[in-house]
Each structure stands twice: as C-alpha cells, then as structure tokens.
Amino acid sequence: MTQPAKNNLILMAEDDSDDRLLLQDALKESGLTMDLRFVEDGVELLDYLHRRNKYTLPASSPRPGLIILDLNMPRKDGREALQEIKSDPEFQKTPVLVLTTSTAEPDVARVYELGANSFISKPVAFNALVELMKSVAGYWFKVVVLPRQI
C-alpha cells in the first residue's frame, strides 16, 4: 500500500525577524528540503489560511503540512490564532506546533486545551535549533502519517 505524497510546506507565524532568519538558517543547515514560509502574526496567518488580502492566489498560499506558531505576537497572538485554526473544520486536522520562549505551565496547558499537537520551548543555541528543526521536520514529514489535505 502506498502512502499519499507528503506536503513539505511549513508555515511559521513569527513576529521577530531575527528569529525568522535563525529558523530559516537552522532548517537550511539541517539538510532537509522543506518549503518554509513565514507570516508575521496571527492575523496574517489566518489571512494566509483563508486566502485573503495578499494571499488570495492559491500559488501564493499553498496549504501547509505543518503550522509552527509563536505565542506572543502583535494583533492576534498565537493562542487566539490556534483557537480559530482548530475550530475551523478546514484546518483542524493540520498539525500545529507551538514554538515559543515561554515555559509557563499555564501556557503549556492552554495550548494543548486549544488543540495544539506539540509545545516546544525555543532553544537558545543555534546548534540546538538546527537539531530541533531536524527532529521536527523529520518527525512530521517522514515519520507521521497525516490525513490527506483538502
């Protein structure tokens, strides 16, 4: 039995431009070939998913195989965005990994209540970030069997 082709697109909501650059470099350094796209906050994330505003063309907003979400962002934070994603039947099966500087137990508990698939604290060292990206991409795109995207 053959498995459906994997969707190797990671969509990351991250407001910090330095963190975006580090994550992009870490993924490149990991040697994995993923399509990594960024949005800057929860509003832009939902615009991307719903193909609104600058993301109206499907070519500019292909469906992600994984969403990586920062918690503390302007306009709409990660908790609010996560709640909207997981309450929408079109996106609720898309895995969402929360990657944040927080280690607060209330944050951990809340994101799992909202339906997050994973909660990971951002590593400080670049080499640890590279290893994290290898693990995350390897797990979600090589190990896990996910439902077919609509």
C-alpha positions as a LaTeX table, in Angstrom:
\begin{tabular}{lrrr}
\hline
Residue & $x$ (\AA) & $y$ (\AA) & $z$ (\AA) \\
\hline
Met1 & 0.00 & 0.00 & 0.00 \\
Thr2 & 1.43 & 3.39 & $-0.96$ \\
Gln3 & 1.04 & 6.46 & 1.20 \\
Pro4 & $-0.10$ & 9.80 & $-0.19$ \\
Ala5 & 2.64 & 12.27 & $-1.03$ \\
Lys6 & 3.68 & 14.42 & 1.91 \\
Asn7 & 3.05 & 18.13 & 1.91 \\
Asn8 & 6.50 & 19.52 & 2.80 \\
Leu9 & 5.35 & 23.08 & 3.43 \\
Ile10 & 5.93 & 24.56 & 6.87 \\
Leu11 & 4.05 & 27.77 & 7.58 \\
Met12 & 5.50 & 29.66 & 10.52 \\
Ala13 & 3.88 & 32.54 & 12.36 \\
Glu14 & 6.73 & 34.50 & 13.97 \\
Asp15 & 6.84 & 38.25 & 14.56 \\
Asp16 & 10.56 & 38.52 & 15.32 \\
Ser17 & 12.61 & 38.99 & 12.13 \\
Asp18 & 15.80 & 37.72 & 13.82 \\
Asp19 & 14.03 & 34.53 & 14.90 \\
Arg20 & 12.65 & 34.06 & 11.38 \\
Leu21 & 16.16 & 34.33 & 9.95 \\
Leu22 & 17.59 & 31.93 & 12.56 \\
Leu23 & 14.85 & 29.39 & 11.91 \\
Gln24 & 15.35 & 29.63 & 8.16 \\
Asp25 & 19.12 & 29.16 & 8.58 \\
Ala26 & 18.58 & 26.28 & 11.01 \\
Leu27 & 16.32 & 24.46 & 8.57 \\
Lys28 & 18.83 & 25.01 & 5.75 \\
Glu29 & 21.67 & 23.79 & 7.98 \\
Ser30 & 19.66 & 20.68 & 8.89 \\
Gly31 & 19.96 & 19.49 & 5.29 \\
Leu32 & 16.21 & 18.89 & 4.95 \\
Thr33 & 14.43 & 20.26 & 1.92 \\
Met34 & 11.26 & 21.82 & 3.22 \\
Asp35 & 9.39 & 24.79 & 1.87 \\
Leu36 & 9.39 & 27.23 & 4.82 \\
Arg37 & 7.12 & 30.27 & 4.61 \\
Phe38 & 6.58 & 32.97 & 7.19 \\
Val39 & 3.77 & 35.20 & 8.33 \\
Glu40 & 4.31 & 37.85 & 10.99 \\
Asp41 & 1.30 & 37.43 & 13.28 \\
Gly42 & $-1.97$ & 35.62 & 13.84 \\
Val43 & $-3.95$ & 37.95 & 11.57 \\
Glu44 & $-1.60$ & 37.30 & 8.66 \\
Leu45 & $-1.61$ & 33.56 & 9.45 \\
Leu46 & $-5.39$ & 33.41 & 9.17 \\
Asp47 & $-5.33$ & 35.57 & 6.03 \\
Tyr48 & $-2.89$ & 33.05 & 4.52 \\
Leu49 & $-5.00$ & 30.04 & 5.50 \\
His50 & $-8.26$ & 31.63 & 4.30 \\
Arg51 & $-6.59$ & 33.12 & 1.20 \\
Arg52 & $-7.49$ & 36.70 & 2.00 \\
Asn53 & $-5.79$ & 40.02 & 1.26 \\
Lys54 & $-2.30$ & 39.43 & $-0.22$ \\
Tyr55 & $-2.79$ & 35.63 & $-0.13$ \\
Thr56 & $-5.79$ & 35.31 & $-2.47$ \\
Leu57 & $-3.99$ & 33.30 & $-5.13$ \\
Pro58 & $-3.52$ & 29.61 & $-4.31$ \\
Ala59 & 0.03 & 29.80 & $-5.71$ \\
Ser60 & 0.91 & 32.40 & $-3.07$ \\
Ser61 & $-0.71$ & 30.42 & $-0.26$ \\
Pro62 & $-0.37$ & 26.66 & $-0.75$ \\
Arg63 & $-1.75$ & 24.61 & 2.12 \\
Pro64 & 0.81 & 23.88 & 4.84 \\
Gly65 & 1.63 & 20.40 & 6.03 \\
Leu66 & 2.62 & 21.88 & 9.39 \\
Ile67 & 2.00 & 25.19 & 11.14 \\
Ile68 & 4.61 & 26.42 & 13.62 \\
Leu69 & 3.19 & 29.09 & 15.85 \\
Asp70 & 4.75 & 31.60 & 18.22 \\
Leu71 & 2.52 & 32.54 & 21.16 \\
Asn72 & 3.33 & 36.19 & 21.77 \\
Met73 & 2.67 & 38.18 & 18.62 \\
Pro74 & 1.02 & 41.53 & 17.91 \\
Arg75 & $-2.52$ & 41.99 & 16.55 \\
Lys76 & $-3.60$ & 38.38 & 17.15 \\
Asp77 & $-1.50$ & 36.21 & 19.41 \\
Gly78 & $-0.79$ & 32.52 & 18.95 \\
Arg79 & $-3.47$ & 31.39 & 21.39 \\
Glu80 & $-6.19$ & 33.25 & 19.50 \\
Ala81 & $-4.93$ & 32.03 & 16.13 \\
Leu82 & $-4.70$ & 28.45 & 17.40 \\
Gln83 & $-8.26$ & 28.58 & 18.68 \\
Glu84 & $-9.52$ & 29.78 & 15.29 \\
Ile85 & $-7.49$ & 27.19 & 13.36 \\
Lys86 & $-8.64$ & 24.26 & 15.48 \\
Ser87 & $-12.29$ & 25.36 & 15.42 \\
Asp88 & $-12.34$ & 25.53 & 11.62 \\
Pro89 & $-13.16$ & 22.14 & 10.01 \\
Glu90 & $-10.99$ & 23.02 & 7.00 \\
Phe91 & $-7.83$ & 23.37 & 9.11 \\
Gln92 & $-8.43$ & 21.48 & 12.35 \\
Lys93 & $-6.52$ & 18.41 & 11.11 \\
Thr94 & $-3.46$ & 20.44 & 10.13 \\
Pro95 & $-0.82$ & 19.84 & 12.80 \\
Val96 & 0.13 & 22.90 & 14.83 \\
Leu97 & 3.37 & 23.03 & 16.77 \\
Val98 & 3.78 & 25.87 & 19.25 \\
Leu99 & 7.39 & 27.08 & 19.35 \\
Thr100 & 7.84 & 29.83 & 21.91 \\
Thr101 & 10.13 & 31.22 & 24.56 \\
Ser102 & 7.54 & 30.52 & 27.23 \\
Thr103 & 7.84 & 27.58 & 29.58 \\
Ala104 & 4.95 & 28.69 & 31.79 \\
Glu105 & 2.70 & 25.81 & 32.79 \\
Pro106 & $-0.49$ & 27.83 & 32.12 \\
Asp107 & 0.71 & 28.43 & 28.53 \\
Val108 & 1.51 & 24.75 & 28.03 \\
Ala109 & $-1.86$ & 23.66 & 29.43 \\
Arg110 & $-3.81$ & 26.26 & 27.46 \\
Val111 & $-2.32$ & 25.47 & 24.04 \\
Tyr112 & $-3.00$ & 21.76 & 24.48 \\
Glu113 & $-6.58$ & 22.59 & 25.54 \\
Leu114 & $-6.89$ & 24.58 & 22.31 \\
Gly115 & $-5.73$ & 21.61 & 20.24 \\
Ala116 & $-2.01$ & 22.14 & 19.65 \\
Asn117 & $-0.18$ & 18.99 & 18.60 \\
Ser118 & 3.10 & 19.93 & 20.30 \\
Phe119 & 4.57 & 22.58 & 22.58 \\
Ile120 & 8.31 & 23.25 & 22.32 \\
Ser121 & 10.38 & 25.90 & 24.05 \\
Lys122 & 12.74 & 27.71 & 21.64 \\
Pro123 & 16.35 & 26.69 & 22.20 \\
Val124 & 18.86 & 29.47 & 22.75 \\
Ala125 & 21.87 & 27.98 & 20.94 \\
Phe126 & 21.88 & 27.82 & 17.14 \\
Asn127 & 23.13 & 24.21 & 17.01 \\
Ala128 & 20.24 & 23.19 & 19.29 \\
Leu129 & 17.85 & 24.99 & 16.92 \\
Val130 & 19.31 & 23.05 & 13.97 \\
Glu131 & 18.78 & 19.76 & 15.82 \\
Leu132 & 15.26 & 20.81 & 16.74 \\
Met133 & 14.40 & 21.61 & 13.11 \\
Lys134 & 15.83 & 18.23 & 12.02 \\
Ser135 & 13.70 & 16.48 & 14.62 \\
Val136 & 10.54 & 18.45 & 13.89 \\
Ala137 & 10.75 & 18.16 & 10.11 \\
Gly138 & 11.83 & 14.53 & 10.28 \\
Tyr139 & 9.01 & 13.60 & 12.60 \\
Trp140 & 6.16 & 15.49 & 10.93 \\
Phe141 & 7.22 & 14.84 & 7.32 \\
Lys142 & 8.97 & 11.47 & 7.38 \\
Val143 & 7.51 & 9.51 & 10.30 \\
Val144 & 3.92 & 10.59 & 10.88 \\
Val145 & 1.06 & 9.60 & 8.61 \\
Leu146 & $-1.29$ & 12.56 & 8.29 \\
Pro147 & $-4.74$ & 12.79 & 6.75 \\
Arg148 & $-4.88$ & 13.93 & 3.16 \\
Gln149 & $-5.22$ & 17.71 & 2.83 \\
Ile150 & $-8.32$ & 19.09 & 1.16 \\
\hline
\end{tabular}
